[in-house]
Amino acid sequence: MKAYVIDSEGGIDALNLIDRDIPTPGPGEILVRLKANAINYRDLATIKNVGARGIGAPRIPNSDGAGIVEEIGTGVTEFRVGDRVVGTFFQNWISGPIHDDVMASALGGAIDGVLCENALLKESGALPVPDHMSFEEAACLPCAGLTAWNCLIESGRARAGDTVLLLGTGGVSIFAQQMAAMSGIRTILTSSSDEKLARAKSLGATDLVNYRDIPDWEQAVMELTNGHGVDLVVEVGGGGTLPKSIDAVRIGGRISLIGVLTGGQIDPTSVMRKSITLQGIYVGPRDMFARMNAALIHNQIQPVIDTVVDFKNARDAYRLMESGQHFGKIVITL
């Protein structure tokens, strides 16, 4: 089989396409013929900084893949050959709080990922592809989709009538916008592009702020909420935007922190003074994934895909992500 591997510190250009033997599923495992991968900023960061992340080489990157079951190991009862499946980001996180064993089972990080023609997944590390979704759409769900769901609904506790601040138009933010719209949640969405803001408006974004035109966008958010602040922020920027998100959230509000896109430092005083709940979110467990899928199926939500890149040109997908020009998800098709 063909597989891309990270085997040096050379970044995107050094991503190497090699031949490997097709693995054989052991007890409780399924062999999946991959049809699509969706990439995340985490995948790009892994490829560019493999040494800093302590990942052994060679390593197959990418956490998010969907395909067809080709072979099953002994004891597998949930899936049959020919089933359409999507993998879970963490192969060992079935339910409950995150723990040490979970971290050691991250596809494309601690263990080999899915940027390959065939991959082994645990039976408990896969779910059926929603009937209304293509392989390309389903591949968007494991990381960006579930992270958005966890940030917004499960850990974020946003409900109909709440106001949520979304930063940018990447995969997580656009998923969160779609989920907010189906849940009756008001959104304020930021971007530096009027074109992207218009696209977000078509997905149900309630209020729009161009942060290039309005650098003090946290003040604009406060004005849009009559000085109260938003109930929740889905914070994808990290240290560089977090101080503004703290200023923009209401007293007693919540910030779901997932991003490391910007550098910077914060003074925690405002977190204390405003009694903010600041929670780090790292994807979510399999049972949460299943609950999210049920909601997406009920509402017939389809992930927003910006660009589809052929497997042989996979490096171009990471270059596009690096440019920041995309809206929603970037997918590699096999």
VEXDREN-2710 file (C-alpha; in Angstrom, 1 decimal):
% VEXDREN-2710
k/r/px/py/pz
1/MET/0.0/0.0/0.0
2/LYS/1.0/3.7/-0.4
3/ALA/1.5/5.8/2.7
4/TYR/2.9/9.2/3.5
5/VAL/5.4/9.3/6.3
6/ILE/7.1/12.0/8.3
7/ASP/10.7/10.8/8.5
8/SER/12.7/14.1/8.9
9/GLU/12.5/17.7/10.1
10/GLY/12.0/18.9/6.5
11/GLY/8.4/19.9/6.9
12/ILE/5.8/19.7/4.1
13/ASP/8.3/19.2/1.3
14/ALA/9.9/16.3/3.2
15/LEU/6.6/14.4/3.6
16/ASN/7.6/11.1/1.9
17/LEU/5.3/8.7/-0.1
18/ILE/6.5/5.1/0.5
19/ASP/5.3/1.6/0.0
20/ARG/4.3/-0.5/3.0
21/ASP/2.8/-3.9/3.6
22/ILE/-1.0/-3.9/4.1
23/PRO/-1.5/-4.7/7.8
24/THR/-3.6/-7.6/9.1
25/PRO/-6.3/-6.9/11.7
26/GLY/-5.8/-8.5/15.0
27/PRO/-8.5/-9.3/17.6
28/GLY/-11.0/-6.4/17.9
29/GLU/-9.5/-4.5/14.9
30/ILE/-10.8/-3.6/11.4
31/LEU/-8.8/-3.0/8.3
32/VAL/-10.1/0.1/6.5
33/ARG/-9.5/1.1/2.9
34/LEU/-9.3/4.8/3.2
35/LYS/-11.3/7.0/0.8
36/ALA/-10.8/10.4/2.3
37/ASN/-8.7/12.3/4.9
38/ALA/-9.5/15.7/6.3
39/ILE/-6.6/17.8/7.6
40/ASN/-6.4/19.9/10.7
41/TYR/-4.0/22.6/11.9
42/ARG/-2.7/20.0/14.3
43/ASP/-1.6/17.8/11.4
44/LEU/0.2/20.7/9.8
45/ALA/2.0/21.5/13.1
46/THR/3.0/17.9/13.5
47/ILE/4.6/17.7/10.1
48/LYS/6.4/21.0/10.5
49/ASN/7.6/20.4/14.1
50/VAL/7.9/16.6/14.6
51/GLY/10.9/16.8/16.8
52/ALA/9.4/19.4/19.1
53/ARG/6.3/17.2/19.6
54/GLY/8.4/14.2/20.5
55/ILE/7.0/12.0/17.8
56/GLY/9.1/9.1/16.5
57/ALA/9.8/8.8/12.8
58/PRO/8.7/7.5/10.5
59/ARG/5.1/8.4/11.4
60/ILE/2.1/8.4/9.2
61/PRO/0.3/11.7/9.8
62/ASN/-3.4/12.7/10.0
63/SER/-6.1/11.8/12.5
64/ASP/-9.2/12.1/10.4
65/GLY/-10.1/9.4/7.8
66/ALA/-13.2/7.6/6.4
67/GLY/-13.4/4.5/4.3
68/ILE/-14.6/1.0/3.7
69/VAL/-14.1/-2.0/6.0
70/GLU/-12.1/-4.5/4.0
71/GLU/-11.3/-7.1/6.7
72/ILE/-12.2/-7.7/10.3
73/GLY/-10.3/-9.3/13.1
74/THR/-11.6/-12.0/15.5
75/GLY/-14.3/-10.8/18.0
76/VAL/-15.5/-7.9/15.9
77/THR/-19.3/-7.7/16.0
78/GLU/-20.2/-4.1/15.2
79/PHE/-18.9/-3.9/11.7
80/ARG/-18.9/-6.1/8.6
81/VAL/-16.8/-6.1/5.4
82/GLY/-18.2/-3.4/3.1
83/ASP/-19.4/-1.0/5.9
84/ARG/-18.6/2.7/5.6
85/VAL/-16.8/3.9/8.7
86/VAL/-15.0/6.9/10.1
87/GLY/-12.3/6.7/12.7
88/THR/-12.1/8.3/16.1
89/PHE/-9.3/10.8/16.8
90/PHE/-8.4/8.9/20.0
91/GLN/-8.5/5.2/19.6
92/ASN/-8.7/4.6/23.4
93/TRP/-11.3/7.2/24.5
94/ILE/-14.7/5.5/24.6
95/SER/-16.4/7.7/27.2
96/GLY/-15.9/9.7/30.4
97/PRO/-13.1/12.2/31.2
98/ILE/-9.8/12.2/29.3
99/HIS/-7.0/10.3/30.9
100/ASP/-3.4/9.2/30.3
101/ASP/-4.2/6.2/28.1
102/VAL/-6.3/8.4/25.9
103/MET/-3.3/10.6/25.0
104/ALA/-1.2/7.6/23.9
105/SER/-3.8/6.7/21.3
106/ALA/-4.0/9.8/19.1
107/LEU/-3.9/8.9/15.4
108/GLY/-1.2/10.8/13.5
109/GLY/0.6/11.6/16.7
110/ALA/1.3/9.0/19.3
111/ILE/0.5/6.3/16.8
112/ASP/0.4/6.1/13.0
113/GLY/-2.4/8.1/11.4
114/VAL/-4.5/7.6/8.3
115/LEU/-2.7/9.4/5.3
116/CYS/-2.4/6.0/3.7
117/GLU/-4.4/3.6/1.5
118/ASN/-5.1/1.1/4.3
119/ALA/-5.3/1.6/8.1
120/LEU/-6.0/-0.5/11.1
121/LEU/-8.5/0.9/13.6
122/LYS/-10.0/-0.6/16.7
123/GLU/-13.6/-1.7/16.5
124/SER/-14.2/0.7/19.4
125/GLY/-12.2/3.4/17.5
126/ALA/-14.6/3.7/14.6
127/LEU/-18.2/4.7/13.9
128/PRO/-20.6/4.3/10.9
129/VAL/-20.5/7.1/8.4
130/PRO/-23.8/9.0/8.5
131/ASP/-25.9/7.9/5.5
132/HIS/-26.3/11.4/4.1
133/MET/-22.6/12.1/4.1
134/SER/-19.9/11.3/1.5
135/PHE/-16.6/9.9/2.6
136/GLU/-15.1/13.4/2.2
137/GLU/-17.7/14.9/4.5
138/ALA/-17.4/12.2/7.1
139/ALA/-13.7/12.6/7.2
140/CYS/-14.2/16.1/8.6
141/LEU/-16.0/14.9/11.7
142/PRO/-13.4/13.2/14.0
143/CYS/-11.4/16.3/15.1
144/ALA/-12.9/19.6/13.9
145/GLY/-16.5/18.4/14.1
146/LEU/-16.3/16.8/17.5
147/THR/-14.1/19.6/18.9
148/ALA/-16.7/22.1/17.8
149/TRP/-19.6/20.0/19.3
150/ASN/-17.7/19.6/22.6
151/CYS/-16.8/23.3/22.8
152/LEU/-20.3/24.5/22.0
153/ILE/-22.7/21.9/23.3
154/GLU/-21.3/19.4/25.7
155/SER/-18.6/21.2/27.7
156/GLY/-19.6/24.7/26.4
157/ARG/-23.3/24.1/27.6
158/ALA/-24.6/26.6/25.0
159/ARG/-28.4/26.5/24.6
160/ALA/-31.0/28.2/22.4
161/GLY/-31.0/31.9/23.0
162/ASP/-27.4/32.1/24.1
163/THR/-24.8/34.2/22.3
164/VAL/-21.5/32.7/21.2
165/LEU/-18.4/34.3/19.8
166/LEU/-16.6/32.4/17.0
167/LEU/-13.2/33.4/15.8
168/GLY/-12.3/33.0/12.2
169/THR/-13.6/30.6/9.5
170/GLY/-11.5/27.5/9.8
171/GLY/-12.9/24.0/10.3
172/VAL/-13.9/24.2/14.0
173/SER/-15.4/27.7/13.7
174/ILE/-17.5/26.8/10.7
175/PHE/-18.7/23.6/12.3
176/ALA/-19.6/25.5/15.4
177/GLN/-21.5/28.0/13.3
178/GLN/-23.6/25.2/11.7
179/MET/-24.3/23.6/15.0
180/ALA/-25.2/26.9/16.6
181/ALA/-27.6/27.7/13.7
182/MET/-29.4/24.3/14.1
183/SER/-29.6/24.8/17.9
184/GLY/-31.1/28.3/18.0
185/ILE/-27.9/29.9/19.3
186/ARG/-26.9/33.5/18.3
187/THR/-23.4/33.9/16.9
188/ILE/-21.0/36.7/16.5
189/LEU/-18.3/35.7/14.0
190/THR/-15.0/37.4/13.2
191/SER/-12.8/37.3/10.1
192/SER/-10.4/39.6/8.2
193/SER/-12.2/38.8/5.0
194/ASP/-15.6/40.4/4.0
195/GLU/-16.0/37.5/1.5
196/LYS/-15.7/34.9/4.2
197/LEU/-18.0/36.9/6.5
198/ALA/-20.6/36.8/3.8
199/ARG/-20.3/33.1/3.5
200/ALA/-20.6/32.7/7.2
201/LYS/-23.7/34.9/7.1
202/SER/-25.2/32.4/4.6
203/LEU/-24.6/29.6/7.2
204/GLY/-26.7/31.6/9.8
205/ALA/-24.1/33.8/11.5
206/THR/-26.1/36.5/13.3
207/ASP/-23.5/39.3/13.6
208/LEU/-20.2/39.8/11.8
209/VAL/-17.0/41.7/12.7
210/ASN/-14.1/42.3/10.4
211/TYR/-11.1/42.4/12.8
212/ARG/-8.9/44.0/10.1
213/ASP/-11.3/46.9/9.9
214/ILE/-12.0/46.8/13.7
215/PRO/-8.8/45.8/15.5
216/ASP/-10.5/46.3/18.9
217/TRP/-13.1/43.6/18.0
218/GLU/-13.8/42.8/21.6
219/GLN/-15.3/46.3/22.0
220/ALA/-17.5/45.6/19.0
221/VAL/-18.6/42.4/20.6
222/MET/-19.5/44.2/23.8
223/GLU/-21.5/46.7/21.8
224/LEU/-23.4/44.0/20.0
225/THR/-24.3/42.5/23.3
226/ASN/-25.4/45.8/25.0
227/GLY/-22.3/45.8/27.2
228/HIS/-23.0/42.3/28.7
229/GLY/-20.6/40.1/26.7
230/VAL/-21.2/36.8/25.1
231/ASP/-22.1/33.6/27.0
232/LEU/-19.4/31.5/25.4
233/VAL/-16.3/31.9/23.3
234/VAL/-15.0/29.1/21.1
235/GLU/-11.3/30.3/21.3
236/VAL/-9.2/29.0/18.5
237/GLY/-6.5/31.6/18.5
238/GLY/-4.7/30.9/21.8
239/GLY/-2.5/33.3/23.6
240/GLY/-2.7/36.1/21.0
241/THR/-6.5/36.4/21.1
242/LEU/-7.4/35.0/24.5
243/PRO/-7.1/38.4/26.3
244/LYS/-9.7/39.9/23.9
245/SER/-11.9/36.9/24.3
246/ILE/-11.8/37.4/28.1
247/ASP/-12.8/41.0/27.6
248/ALA/-15.7/39.9/25.3
249/VAL/-17.2/37.2/27.5
250/ARG/-19.8/38.0/30.1
251/ILE/-19.3/37.8/33.9
252/GLY/-19.7/34.2/34.7
253/GLY/-19.3/33.2/31.1
254/ARG/-17.3/30.4/29.5
255/ILE/-14.4/30.1/27.2
256/SER/-13.7/26.8/25.4
257/LEU/-10.0/26.9/24.6
258/ILE/-8.7/24.8/21.7
259/GLY/-6.4/26.9/19.6
260/VAL/-2.6/27.6/19.5
261/LEU/-2.7/29.6/16.2
262/THR/-1.4/32.8/17.8
263/GLY/1.4/33.4/20.3
264/GLY/1.1/35.7/23.3
265/GLN/0.6/35.8/27.1
266/ILE/-2.3/36.7/29.3
267/ASP/-2.8/38.2/32.7
268/PRO/-5.2/35.8/34.5
269/THR/-6.6/38.6/36.7
270/SER/-9.6/39.1/34.5
271/VAL/-10.4/35.4/34.5
272/MET/-10.8/35.6/38.3
273/ARG/-12.5/39.0/38.4
274/LYS/-15.2/37.9/35.9
275/SER/-15.6/34.4/37.4
276/ILE/-15.0/32.9/33.9
277/THR/-14.8/29.2/33.3
278/LEU/-11.8/28.7/31.1
279/GLN/-11.6/25.1/29.9
280/GLY/-9.2/23.4/27.5
281/ILE/-10.9/21.1/25.0
282/TYR/-9.1/18.3/23.2
283/VAL/-11.6/16.7/20.8
284/GLY/-13.9/14.2/22.7
285/PRO/-14.8/10.5/23.4
286/ARG/-16.5/8.1/21.1
287/ASP/-19.9/8.2/22.8
288/MET/-19.9/12.0/22.4
289/PHE/-19.0/11.5/18.7
290/ALA/-22.1/9.3/18.4
291/ARG/-24.3/11.9/20.0
292/MET/-23.0/14.5/17.6
293/ASN/-23.6/12.3/14.6
294/ALA/-27.2/11.8/15.7
295/ALA/-27.8/15.5/15.8
296/LEU/-26.1/16.1/12.5
297/ILE/-28.2/13.3/10.9
298/HIS/-31.4/14.7/12.4
299/ASN/-30.7/18.1/11.1
300/GLN/-29.1/16.9/7.8
301/ILE/-26.0/19.0/8.4
302/GLN/-23.2/18.5/5.9
303/PRO/-19.6/19.7/6.6
304/VAL/-18.4/22.7/4.6
305/ILE/-15.5/21.6/2.4
306/ASP/-13.3/24.3/0.8
307/THR/-11.0/22.2/-1.3
308/VAL/-10.5/18.6/-2.2
309/VAL/-7.0/17.5/-3.1
310/ASP/-5.9/14.2/-4.7
311/PHE/-3.8/11.8/-2.6
312/LYS/-0.9/12.1/-5.0
313/ASN/-0.9/15.9/-4.3
314/ALA/-1.4/15.7/-0.6
315/ARG/1.4/18.2/0.2
316/ASP/-0.7/20.9/-1.6
317/ALA/-3.4/20.4/1.1
318/TYR/-1.0/21.4/3.8
319/ARG/0.3/24.4/1.8
320/LEU/-3.3/25.6/1.5
321/MET/-3.8/25.3/5.2
322/GLU/-0.6/27.1/5.9
323/SER/-1.8/30.0/3.7
324/GLY/-4.9/30.4/5.8
325/GLN/-7.0/31.1/2.7
326/HIS/-9.5/28.2/3.2
327/PHE/-13.1/28.4/4.5
328/GLY/-14.1/25.3/6.4
329/LYS/-12.3/22.1/5.7
330/ILE/-9.5/20.8/3.4
331/VAL/-9.9/17.2/2.3
332/ILE/-7.5/14.7/0.7
333/THR/-9.3/12.1/-1.4
334/LEU/-7.9/8.6/-2.2
END
